[in-house]
């Protein structure tokens, strides 16, 4: 690749929040995930804990990309397949077509592990 390329060789870590499934909706499950920029905040699912309990504090994680796909009505932050592809897949595919090795490792809600290898 030339020096002007923004597709440098590296590892990118992304997280995507999926919409709730039917069962979760029927149980009126509360969403405990919040995303802002490249940060994901996990709020405790149990709210009856003592405030001094470290498990009662939100946990903040930073990633290269955070994709909010929970609620399509939130147009300002919703990330559909097209957004995910533009951020992750597009440059990876370009590099694969140029002959560079490429790999996507994805872990889904069902526990099914999906991979794509190109060379």
N, CA, C and O atoms as CSV, one atom per row, in Angstrom:
chain,resi,resn,atom,element,x,y,z
A,1,UNK,N,N,0.839,-1.186,0.000
A,1,UNK,CA,C,0.000,0.000,0.000
A,1,UNK,C,C,0.878,1.241,0.000
A,1,UNK,O,O,1.995,1.222,0.516
A,2,UNK,N,N,0.374,2.306,-0.574
A,2,UNK,CA,C,1.161,3.533,-0.599
A,2,UNK,C,C,0.972,4.328,0.688
A,2,UNK,O,O,0.096,4.024,1.498
A,3,UNK,N,N,1.810,5.354,0.864
A,3,UNK,CA,C,1.779,6.156,2.085
A,3,UNK,C,C,0.483,6.940,2.251
A,3,UNK,O,O,0.141,7.331,3.367
A,4,UNK,N,N,-0.242,7.175,1.164
A,4,UNK,CA,C,-1.485,7.937,1.235
A,4,UNK,C,C,-2.676,7.087,1.647
A,4,UNK,O,O,-3.763,7.613,1.881
A,5,UNK,N,N,-2.483,5.801,1.736
A,5,UNK,CA,C,-3.595,4.907,2.061
A,5,UNK,C,C,-3.982,5.023,3.536
A,5,UNK,O,O,-3.120,5.036,4.415
A,6,UNK,N,N,-5.266,5.105,3.789
A,6,UNK,CA,C,-5.751,5.146,5.168
A,6,UNK,C,C,-6.080,3.746,5.678
A,6,UNK,O,O,-6.528,3.579,6.812
A,7,UNK,N,N,-5.856,2.757,4.844
A,7,UNK,CA,C,-6.169,1.372,5.189
A,7,UNK,C,C,-4.922,0.646,5.670
A,7,UNK,O,O,-4.536,-0.376,5.102
A,8,UNK,N,N,-4.298,1.166,6.704
A,8,UNK,CA,C,-3.089,0.540,7.219
A,8,UNK,C,C,-3.428,-0.809,7.840
A,8,UNK,O,O,-4.562,-1.055,8.251
A,9,UNK,N,N,-2.437,-1.662,7.900
A,9,UNK,CA,C,-2.630,-2.993,8.456
A,9,UNK,C,C,-2.760,-2.895,9.972
A,9,UNK,O,O,-1.860,-2.388,10.643
A,10,UNK,N,N,-3.864,-3.372,10.507
A,10,UNK,CA,C,-4.058,-3.359,11.958
A,10,UNK,C,C,-5.253,-4.234,12.333
A,10,UNK,O,O,-5.928,-4.811,11.481
A,11,UNK,N,N,-5.478,-4.304,13.605
A,11,UNK,CA,C,-6.623,-5.029,14.143
A,11,UNK,C,C,-7.617,-3.993,14.645
A,11,UNK,O,O,-7.245,-3.061,15.359
A,12,UNK,N,N,-8.870,-4.156,14.273
A,12,UNK,CA,C,-9.927,-3.261,14.747
A,12,UNK,C,C,-10.896,-4.081,15.574
A,12,UNK,O,O,-11.233,-5.209,15.215
A,13,UNK,N,N,-11.337,-3.517,16.669
A,13,UNK,CA,C,-12.293,-4.192,17.532
A,13,UNK,C,C,-13.570,-3.354,17.555
A,13,UNK,O,O,-13.545,-2.156,17.835
A,14,UNK,N,N,-14.675,-4.012,17.255
A,14,UNK,CA,C,-15.961,-3.321,17.205
A,14,UNK,C,C,-16.991,-4.119,17.996
A,14,UNK,O,O,-16.880,-5.336,18.141
A,15,UNK,N,N,-17.984,-3.417,18.500
A,15,UNK,CA,C,-19.082,-4.053,19.211
A,15,UNK,C,C,-20.381,-3.502,18.633
A,15,UNK,O,O,-20.475,-2.322,18.295
A,16,UNK,N,N,-21.375,-4.373,18.525
A,16,UNK,CA,C,-22.665,-3.979,17.967
A,16,UNK,C,C,-23.768,-4.494,18.874
A,16,UNK,O,O,-23.789,-5.672,19.233
A,17,UNK,N,N,-24.679,-3.613,19.241
A,17,UNK,CA,C,-25.815,-4.004,20.070
A,17,UNK,C,C,-26.982,-4.330,19.149
A,17,UNK,O,O,-27.407,-3.496,18.349
A,18,UNK,N,N,-27.487,-5.533,19.267
A,18,UNK,CA,C,-28.591,-5.992,18.429
A,18,UNK,C,C,-29.926,-5.573,19.023
A,18,UNK,O,O,-29.998,-5.219,20.200
A,19,UNK,N,N,-30.988,-5.610,18.219
A,19,UNK,CA,C,-32.324,-5.350,18.772
A,19,UNK,C,C,-32.733,-6.481,19.718
A,19,UNK,O,O,-32.233,-7.602,19.621
A,20,UNK,N,N,-33.634,-6.171,20.616
A,20,UNK,CA,C,-34.129,-7.223,21.512
A,20,UNK,C,C,-34.966,-8.218,20.715
A,20,UNK,O,O,-35.686,-7.847,19.787
A,21,UNK,N,N,-34.856,-9.485,21.095
A,21,UNK,CA,C,-35.654,-10.507,20.429
A,21,UNK,C,C,-37.057,-10.562,21.054
A,21,UNK,O,O,-37.337,-9.866,22.031
A,22,UNK,N,N,-37.908,-11.376,20.493
A,22,UNK,CA,C,-39.305,-11.462,20.934
A,22,UNK,C,C,-39.414,-11.810,22.416
A,22,UNK,O,O,-40.202,-11.205,23.142
A,23,UNK,N,N,-38.638,-12.765,22.855
A,23,UNK,CA,C,-38.691,-13.190,24.257
A,23,UNK,C,C,-38.303,-12.048,25.196
A,23,UNK,O,O,-38.956,-11.819,26.214
A,24,UNK,N,N,-37.245,-11.344,24.845
A,24,UNK,CA,C,-36.805,-10.217,25.669
A,24,UNK,C,C,-37.886,-9.132,25.736
A,24,UNK,O,O,-38.108,-8.528,26.785
A,25,UNK,N,N,-38.544,-8.900,24.613
A,25,UNK,CA,C,-39.626,-7.900,24.591
A,25,UNK,C,C,-40.807,-8.351,25.445
A,25,UNK,O,O,-41.380,-7.555,26.189
A,26,UNK,N,N,-41.170,-9.630,25.335
A,26,UNK,CA,C,-42.294,-10.159,26.120
A,26,UNK,C,C,-42.021,-10.066,27.615
A,26,UNK,O,O,-42.938,-9.832,28.402
A,27,UNK,N,N,-40.773,-10.247,28.006
A,27,UNK,CA,C,-40.390,-10.167,29.415
A,27,UNK,C,C,-40.165,-8.723,29.867
A,27,UNK,O,O,-39.826,-8.467,31.022
A,28,UNK,N,N,-40.362,-7.780,28.930
A,28,UNK,CA,C,-40.146,-6.353,29.211
A,28,UNK,C,C,-38.736,-6.104,29.771
A,28,UNK,O,O,-38.543,-5.378,30.746
A,29,UNK,N,N,-37.774,-6.736,29.114
A,29,UNK,CA,C,-36.376,-6.618,29.513
A,29,UNK,C,C,-35.890,-5.188,29.322
A,29,UNK,O,O,-36.170,-4.554,28.304
A,30,UNK,N,N,-35.173,-4.701,30.297
A,30,UNK,CA,C,-34.611,-3.353,30.240
A,30,UNK,C,C,-33.245,-3.410,29.552
A,30,UNK,O,O,-32.433,-4.286,29.847
A,31,UNK,N,N,-33.004,-2.492,28.656
A,31,UNK,CA,C,-31.698,-2.402,28.000
A,31,UNK,C,C,-30.690,-1.845,28.997
A,31,UNK,O,O,-30.929,-0.805,29.610
A,32,UNK,N,N,-29.576,-2.526,29.159
A,32,UNK,CA,C,-28.544,-2.100,30.111
A,32,UNK,C,C,-27.296,-1.590,29.395
A,32,UNK,O,O,-26.254,-1.379,30.016
A,33,UNK,N,N,-27.415,-1.393,28.082
A,33,UNK,CA,C,-26.281,-0.953,27.284
A,33,UNK,C,C,-26.549,0.457,26.766
A,33,UNK,O,O,-27.659,0.790,26.348
A,34,UNK,N,N,-25.511,1.264,26.808
A,34,UNK,CA,C,-25.580,2.624,26.294
A,34,UNK,C,C,-24.321,2.843,25.467
A,34,UNK,O,O,-23.249,2.363,25.836
A,35,UNK,N,N,-24.435,3.559,24.360
A,35,UNK,CA,C,-23.263,3.818,23.519
A,35,UNK,C,C,-23.165,5.288,23.193
A,35,UNK,O,O,-24.158,5.956,22.906
A,36,UNK,N,N,-21.936,5.772,23.244
A,36,UNK,CA,C,-21.655,7.152,22.864
A,36,UNK,C,C,-20.288,7.176,22.213
A,36,UNK,O,O,-19.281,6.895,22.863
A,37,UNK,N,N,-20.250,7.508,20.938
A,37,UNK,CA,C,-18.976,7.503,20.216
A,37,UNK,C,C,-18.373,6.110,20.209
A,37,UNK,O,O,-19.021,5.144,19.806
A,38,UNK,N,N,-17.121,6.011,20.661
A,38,UNK,CA,C,-16.462,4.699,20.678
A,38,UNK,C,C,-16.515,4.046,22.058
A,38,UNK,O,O,-15.756,3.119,22.343
A,39,UNK,N,N,-17.419,4.537,22.915
A,39,UNK,CA,C,-17.545,3.953,24.253
A,39,UNK,C,C,-18.873,3.230,24.416
A,39,UNK,O,O,-19.918,3.680,23.946
A,40,UNK,N,N,-18.796,2.092,25.101
A,40,UNK,CA,C,-19.976,1.315,25.454
A,40,UNK,C,C,-20.053,1.263,26.971
A,40,UNK,O,O,-19.078,0.926,27.644
A,41,UNK,N,N,-21.216,1.599,27.499
A,41,UNK,CA,C,-21.437,1.597,28.947
A,41,UNK,C,C,-22.414,0.481,29.275
A,41,UNK,O,O,-23.502,0.407,28.702
A,42,UNK,N,N,-22.022,-0.387,30.198
A,42,UNK,CA,C,-22.894,-1.454,30.683
A,42,UNK,C,C,-23.360,-1.083,32.078
A,42,UNK,O,O,-22.561,-0.946,33.005
A,43,UNK,N,N,-24.670,-0.924,32.208
A,43,UNK,CA,C,-25.265,-0.603,33.497
A,43,UNK,C,C,-25.632,-1.901,34.208
A,43,UNK,O,O,-25.949,-2.889,33.546
A,44,UNK,N,N,-25.598,-1.925,35.527
A,44,UNK,CA,C,-25.952,-3.158,36.244
A,44,UNK,C,C,-27.409,-3.531,35.989
A,44,UNK,O,O,-28.289,-2.670,35.993
A,45,UNK,N,N,-27.652,-4.805,35.770
A,45,UNK,CA,C,-29.013,-5.283,35.524
A,45,UNK,C,C,-29.831,-5.299,36.808
A,45,UNK,O,O,-31.049,-5.123,36.780
A,46,UNK,N,N,-29.156,-5.511,37.932
A,46,UNK,CA,C,-29.827,-5.546,39.236
A,46,UNK,C,C,-29.649,-4.185,39.889
A,46,UNK,O,O,-28.525,-3.785,40.191
A,47,UNK,N,N,-30.739,-3.476,40.108
A,47,UNK,CA,C,-30.645,-2.115,40.654
A,47,UNK,C,C,-30.784,-2.071,42.169
A,47,UNK,O,O,-30.645,-1.003,42.765
A,48,UNK,N,N,-31.053,-3.205,42.804
A,48,UNK,CA,C,-31.276,-3.219,44.247
A,48,UNK,C,C,-29.990,-3.425,45.052
A,48,UNK,O,O,-30.048,-3.641,46.262
A,49,UNK,N,N,-28.836,-3.361,44.393
A,49,UNK,CA,C,-27.569,-3.555,45.101
A,49,UNK,C,C,-27.226,-2.316,45.928
A,49,UNK,O,O,-27.661,-1.205,45.624
A,50,UNK,N,N,-26.449,-2.533,46.964
A,50,UNK,CA,C,-25.943,-1.455,47.803
A,50,UNK,C,C,-25.066,-0.542,46.945
A,50,UNK,O,O,-24.282,-1.038,46.136
A,51,UNK,N,N,-25.177,0.756,47.100
A,51,UNK,CA,C,-24.400,1.718,46.304
A,51,UNK,C,C,-22.894,1.518,46.467
A,51,UNK,O,O,-22.132,1.844,45.557
A,52,UNK,N,N,-22.453,0.992,47.605
A,52,UNK,CA,C,-21.038,0.745,47.828
A,52,UNK,C,C,-20.525,-0.492,47.118
A,52,UNK,O,O,-19.315,-0.683,46.998
A,53,UNK,N,N,-21.431,-1.333,46.649
A,53,UNK,CA,C,-21.051,-2.565,45.955
A,53,UNK,C,C,-20.473,-2.185,44.580
A,53,UNK,O,O,-21.143,-1.518,43.792
A,54,UNK,N,N,-19.239,-2.607,44.293
A,54,UNK,CA,C,-18.635,-2.245,43.005
A,54,UNK,C,C,-19.447,-2.747,41.804
A,54,UNK,O,O,-19.347,-2.188,40.711
A,55,UNK,N,N,-20.243,-3.790,42.004
A,55,UNK,CA,C,-21.069,-4.302,40.907
A,55,UNK,C,C,-22.226,-3.367,40.570
A,55,UNK,O,O,-22.878,-3.537,39.540
A,56,UNK,N,N,-22.489,-2.378,41.433
A,56,UNK,CA,C,-23.595,-1.449,41.184
A,56,UNK,C,C,-23.168,-0.287,40.280
A,56,UNK,O,O,-24.001,0.516,39.859
A,57,UNK,N,N,-21.874,-0.205,39.988
A,57,UNK,CA,C,-21.349,0.877,39.153
A,57,UNK,C,C,-21.363,0.485,37.679
A,57,UNK,O,O,-21.108,-0.672,37.342
A,58,UNK,N,N,-21.659,1.439,36.801
A,58,UNK,CA,C,-21.582,1.144,35.359
A,58,UNK,C,C,-20.153,0.805,34.957
A,58,UNK,O,O,-19.199,1.287,35.569
A,59,UNK,N,N,-20.008,-0.012,33.944
A,59,UNK,CA,C,-18.695,-0.381,33.404
A,59,UNK,C,C,-18.568,0.272,32.028
A,59,UNK,O,O,-19.469,0.168,31.196
A,60,UNK,N,N,-17.450,0.939,31.800
A,60,UNK,CA,C,-17.228,1.648,30.540
A,60,UNK,C,C,-16.102,0.965,29.773
A,60,UNK,O,O,-15.038,0.678,30.321
A,61,UNK,N,N,-16.362,0.711,28.489
A,61,UNK,CA,C,-15.381,0.061,27.621
A,61,UNK,C,C,-15.211,0.905,26.367
A,61,UNK,O,O,-16.181,1.484,25.878
A,62,UNK,N,N,-14.008,0.982,25.845
A,62,UNK,CA,C,-13.735,1.715,24.609
A,62,UNK,C,C,-13.334,0.725,23.517
A,62,UNK,O,O,-12.571,-0.210,23.760
A,63,UNK,N,N,-13.854,0.942,22.327
A,63,UNK,CA,C,-13.575,0.100,21.160
A,63,UNK,C,C,-13.237,0.999,19.982
A,63,UNK,O,O,-13.411,2.216,20.051
A,64,UNK,N,N,-12.762,0.408,18.917
A,64,UNK,CA,C,-12.524,1.189,17.704
A,64,UNK,C,C,-13.844,1.682,17.114
A,64,UNK,O,O,-13.931,2.800,16.606
A,65,UNK,N,N,-14.861,0.839,17.188
A,65,UNK,CA,C,-16.192,1.201,16.670
A,65,UNK,C,C,-17.255,0.638,17.603
A,65,UNK,O,O,-17.133,-0.487,18.087
A,66,UNK,N,N,-18.289,1.418,17.853
A,66,UNK,CA,C,-19.464,0.964,18.599
A,66,UNK,C,C,-20.685,1.197,17.717
A,66,UNK,O,O,-20.944,2.322,17.288
A,67,UNK,N,N,-21.429,0.138,17.451
A,67,UNK,CA,C,-22.582,0.227,16.568
A,67,UNK,C,C,-23.860,-0.026,17.357
A,67,UNK,O,O,-24.025,-1.083,17.966
A,68,UNK,N,N,-24.752,0.942,17.342
A,68,UNK,CA,C,-26.043,0.851,18.022
A,68,UNK,C,C,-27.078,0.383,17.000
A,68,UNK,O,O,-27.464,1.142,16.112
A,69,UNK,N,N,-27.521,-0.852,17.124
A,69,UNK,CA,C,-28.539,-1.393,16.225
A,69,UNK,C,C,-29.770,-1.825,17.006
A,69,UNK,O,O,-30.574,-2.622,16.523
A,70,UNK,N,N,-29.912,-1.296,18.213
A,70,UNK,CA,C,-31.007,-1.673,19.102
A,70,UNK,C,C,-32.358,-1.166,18.604
A,70,UNK,O,O,-33.338,-1.911,18.595
A,71,UNK,N,N,-32.408,0.088,18.194
A,71,UNK,CA,C,-33.688,0.713,17.893
A,71,UNK,C,C,-33.570,1.562,16.640
A,71,UNK,O,O,-32.932,2.614,16.644
A,72,UNK,N,N,-34.192,1.092,15.569
A,72,UNK,CA,C,-34.104,1.771,14.277
A,72,UNK,C,C,-34.765,3.147,14.292
A,72,UNK,O,O,-34.465,3.984,13.440
A,73,UNK,N,N,-35.656,3.390,15.246
A,73,UNK,CA,C,-36.325,4.693,15.312
A,73,UNK,C,C,-35.367,5.791,15.791
A,73,UNK,O,O,-35.655,6.976,15.625
A,74,UNK,N,N,-34.247,5.410,16.375
A,74,UNK,CA,C,-33.241,6.386,16.811
A,74,UNK,C,C,-32.298,6.664,15.641
A,74,UNK,O,O,-31.147,6.226,15.626
A,75,UNK,N,N,-32.815,7.396,14.676
A,75,UNK,CA,C,-32.103,7.628,13.407
A,75,UNK,C,C,-30.720,8.239,13.591
A,75,UNK,O,O,-29.809,7.937,12.820
A,76,UNK,N,N,-30.547,9.092,14.597
A,76,UNK,CA,C,-29.267,9.778,14.780
A,76,UNK,C,C,-28.143,8.851,15.215
A,76,UNK,O,O,-26.972,9.170,15.009
A,77,UNK,N,N,-28.473,7.706,15.815
A,77,UNK,CA,C,-27.403,6.814,16.266
A,77,UNK,C,C,-27.521,5.388,15.762
A,77,UNK,O,O,-26.631,4.577,16.018
A,78,UNK,N,N,-28.598,5.055,15.049
A,78,UNK,CA,C,-28.796,3.690,14.562
A,78,UNK,C,C,-27.759,3.333,13.499
A,78,UNK,O,O,-27.496,4.117,12.587
A,79,UNK,N,N,-27.175,2.147,13.627
A,79,UNK,CA,C,-26.199,1.648,12.651
A,79,UNK,C,C,-26.743,0.386,12.000
A,79,UNK,O,O,-26.835,-0.664,12.636
A,80,UNK,N,N,-27.096,0.498,10.740
A,80,UNK,CA,C,-27.555,-0.660,9.974
A,80,UNK,C,C,-26.381,-1.383,9.345
A,80,UNK,O,O,-25.226,-1.014,9.554
A,81,UNK,N,N,-26.686,-2.418,8.569
A,81,UNK,CA,C,-25.646,-3.210,7.911
A,81,UNK,C,C,-24.751,-2.339,7.042
A,81,UNK,O,O,-23.542,-2.560,6.978
A,82,UNK,N,N,-25.339,-1.348,6.370
A,82,UNK,CA,C,-24.556,-0.489,5.481
A,82,UNK,C,C,-23.483,0.290,6.246
A,82,UNK,O,O,-22.358,0.438,5.767
A,83,UNK,N,N,-23.829,0.777,7.414
A,83,UNK,CA,C,-22.865,1.535,8.229
A,83,UNK,C,C,-21.740,0.619,8.710
A,83,UNK,O,O,-20.565,0.983,8.653
A,84,UNK,N,N,-22.106,-0.560,9.180
A,84,UNK,CA,C,-21.103,-1.516,9.658
A,84,UNK,C,C,-20.152,-1.888,8.513
A,84,UNK,O,O,-18.936,-1.946,8.700
A,85,UNK,N,N,-20.720,-2.139,7.330
A,85,UNK,CA,C,-19.878,-2.496,6.184
A,85,UNK,C,C,-18.941,-1.356,5.805
A,85,UNK,O,O,-17.760,-1.581,5.539
A,86,UNK,N,N,-19.469,-0.124,5.779
A,86,UNK,CA,C,-18.628,1.020,5.418
A,86,UNK,C,C,-17.466,1.186,6.399
A,86,UNK,O,O,-16.351,1.507,5.988
A,87,UNK,N,N,-17.717,0.972,7.680
A,87,UNK,CA,C,-16.677,1.167,8.696
A,87,UNK,C,C,-15.668,0.027,8.759
A,87,UNK,O,O,-14.490,0.257,9.032
A,88,UNK,N,N,-16.119,-1.196,8.509
A,88,UNK,CA,C,-15.238,-2.356,8.698
A,88,UNK,C,C,-14.968,-3.153,7.429
A,88,UNK,O,O,-13.822,-3.494,7.138
A,89,UNK,N,N,-16.002,-3.444,6.688
A,89,UNK,CA,C,-15.867,-4.370,5.568
A,89,UNK,C,C,-15.288,-3.780,4.315
A,89,UNK,O,O,-14.564,-4.461,3.589
A,90,UNK,N,N,-15.586,-2.528,4.042
A,90,UNK,CA,C,-15.178,-1.895,2.793
A,90,UNK,C,C,-13.664,-1.903,2.605
A,90,UNK,O,O,-13.170,-2.372,1.580
A,91,UNK,N,N,-12.921,-1.386,3.592
A,91,UNK,CA,C,-11.457,-1.337,3.456
A,91,UNK,C,C,-10.852,-2.744,3.507
A,91,UNK,O,O,-9.857,-3.020,2.837
A,92,UNK,N,N,-11.449,-3.618,4.295
A,92,UNK,CA,C,-10.953,-4.989,4.379
A,92,UNK,C,C,-11.084,-5.677,3.016
A,92,UNK,O,O,-10.165,-6.360,2.563
A,93,UNK,N,N,-12.226,-5.487,2.379
A,93,UNK,CA,C,-12.455,-6.079,1.064
A,93,UNK,C,C,-11.506,-5.489,0.022
A,93,UNK,O,O,-10.960,-6.217,-0.807
A,94,UNK,N,N,-11.312,-4.166,0.064
A,94,UNK,CA,C,-10.375,-3.518,-0.858
A,94,UNK,C,C,-8.986,-4.111,-0.710
A,94,UNK,O,O,-8.331,-4.423,-1.704
A,95,UNK,N,N,-8.534,-4.266,0.519
A,95,UNK,CA,C,-7.207,-4.835,0.764
A,95,UNK,C,C,-7.126,-6.286,0.307
A,95,UNK,O,O,-6.100,-6.707,-0.227
A,96,UNK,N,N,-8.187,-7.051,0.509
A,96,UNK,CA,C,-8.200,-8.447,0.063
A,96,UNK,C,C,-8.092,-8.520,-1.457
A,96,UNK,O,O,-7.394,-9.381,-1.992
A,97,UNK,N,N,-8.785,-7.614,-2.154
A,97,UNK,CA,C,-8.708,-7.594,-3.622
A,97,UNK,C,C,-7.321,-7.174,-4.112
A,97,UNK,O,O,-6.929,-7.515,-5.228
A,98,UNK,N,N,-6.583,-6.439,-3.287
A,98,UNK,CA,C,-5.220,-6.039,-3.647
A,98,UNK,C,C,-4.218,-7.138,-3.300
A,98,UNK,O,O,-3.022,-6.979,-3.545
A,99,UNK,N,N,-4.683,-8.238,-2.740
A,99,UNK,CA,C,-3.812,-9.365,-2.463
A,99,UNK,C,C,-3.344,-9.497,-1.033
A,99,UNK,O,O,-2.556,-10.391,-0.721
A,100,UNK,N,N,-3.814,-8.623,-0.151
A,100,UNK,CA,C,-3.431,-8.709,1.249
A,100,UNK,C,C,-4.333,-9.681,1.984
A,100,UNK,O,O,-5.500,-9.846,1.628
A,101,UNK,N,N,-3.794,-10.325,3.011
A,101,UNK,CA,C,-4.604,-11.214,3.834
A,101,UNK,C,C,-5.611,-10.395,4.631
A,101,UNK,O,O,-5.332,-9.266,5.036
A,102,UNK,N,N,-6.783,-10.979,4.848
A,102,UNK,CA,C,-7.832,-10.284,5.595
A,102,UNK,C,C,-8.651,-11.309,6.366
A,102,UNK,O,O,-8.818,-12.444,5.920
A,103,UNK,N,N,-9.156,-10.905,7.513
A,103,UNK,CA,C,-9.967,-11.811,8.320
A,103,UNK,C,C,-10.955,-11.006,9.144
A,103,UNK,O,O,-10.599,-9.986,9.734
A,104,UNK,N,N,-12.195,-11.468,9.183
A,104,UNK,CA,C,-13.208,-10.909,10.086
A,104,UNK,C,C,-13.612,-12.036,11.013
A,104,UNK,O,O,-13.944,-13.135,10.567
A,105,UNK,N,N,-13.583,-11.761,12.288
A,105,UNK,CA,C,-14.031,-12.718,13.296
A,105,UNK,C,C,-15.246,-12.089,13.961
A,105,UNK,O,O,-15.150,-11.015,14.554
A,106,UNK,N,N,-16.385,-12.759,13.863
A,106,UNK,CA,C,-17.616,-12.206,14.432
A,106,UNK,C,C,-18.249,-13.228,15.365
A,106,UNK,O,O,-18.316,-14.417,15.053
A,107,UNK,N,N,-18.705,-12.755,16.497
A,107,UNK,CA,C,-19.362,-13.610,17.476
A,107,UNK,C,C,-20.788,-13.112,17.623
A,107,UNK,O,O,-21.010,-11.957,17.985
A,108,UNK,N,N,-21.763,-13.982,17.341
A,108,UNK,CA,C,-23.161,-13.565,17.335
A,108,UNK,C,C,-23.909,-13.940,18.588
A,108,UNK,O,O,-23.378,-14.615,19.469
A,109,UNK,N,N,-25.161,-13.491,18.661
A,109,UNK,CA,C,-25.991,-13.703,19.839
A,109,UNK,C,C,-26.261,-15.170,20.125
A,109,UNK,O,O,-26.506,-15.531,21.276
A,110,UNK,N,N,-26.223,-16.017,19.118
A,110,UNK,CA,C,-26.526,-17.417,19.336
A,110,UNK,C,C,-25.298,-18.217,19.761
A,110,UNK,O,O,-25.379,-19.417,20.026
A,111,UNK,N,N,-24.163,-17.528,19.820
A,111,UNK,CA,C,-22.940,-18.237,20.156
A,111,UNK,C,C,-22.273,-18.815,18.925
A,111,UNK,O,O,-21.236,-19.471,19.020
A,112,UNK,N,N,-22.866,-18.572,17.777
A,112,UNK,CA,C,-22.287,-19.070,16.531
A,112,UNK,C,C,-21.114,-18.160,16.155
A,112,UNK,O,O,-21.250,-16.937,16.123
A,113,UNK,N,N,-19.992,-18.757,15.879
A,113,UNK,CA,C,-18.809,-17.984,15.489
A,113,UNK,C,C,-18.731,-18.002,13.971
A,113,UNK,O,O,-18.802,-19.057,13.340
A,114,UNK,N,N,-18.584,-16.805,13.396
A,114,UNK,CA,C,-18.509,-16.673,11.946
A,114,UNK,C,C,-17.178,-16.051,11.595
A,114,UNK,O,O,-16.728,-15.121,12.265
A,115,UNK,N,N,-16.545,-16.552,10.554
A,115,UNK,CA,C,-15.301,-15.960,10.116
A,115,UNK,C,C,-15.303,-15.811,8.599
A,115,UNK,O,O,-15.970,-16.561,7.886
A,116,UNK,N,N,-14.561,-14.851,8.133
A,116,UNK,CA,C,-14.331,-14.638,6.713
A,116,UNK,C,C,-12.833,-14.504,6.530
A,116,UNK,O,O,-12.197,-13.681,7.187
A,117,UNK,N,N,-12.278,-15.286,5.665
A,117,UNK,CA,C,-10.845,-15.182,5.378
A,117,UNK,C,C,-10.692,-14.883,3.904
A,117,UNK,O,O,-11.349,-15.505,3.070
A,118,UNK,N,N,-9.855,-13.964,3.586
A,118,UNK,CA,C,-9.532,-13.659,2.196
A,118,UNK,C,C,-8.039,-13.565,2.064
A,118,UNK,O,O,-7.349,-13.196,3.013
A,119,UNK,N,N,-7.539,-13.891,0.911
A,119,UNK,CA,C,-6.095,-13.734,0.719
A,119,UNK,C,C,-5.808,-13.412,-0.714
A,119,UNK,O,O,-4.648,-13.240,-1.088
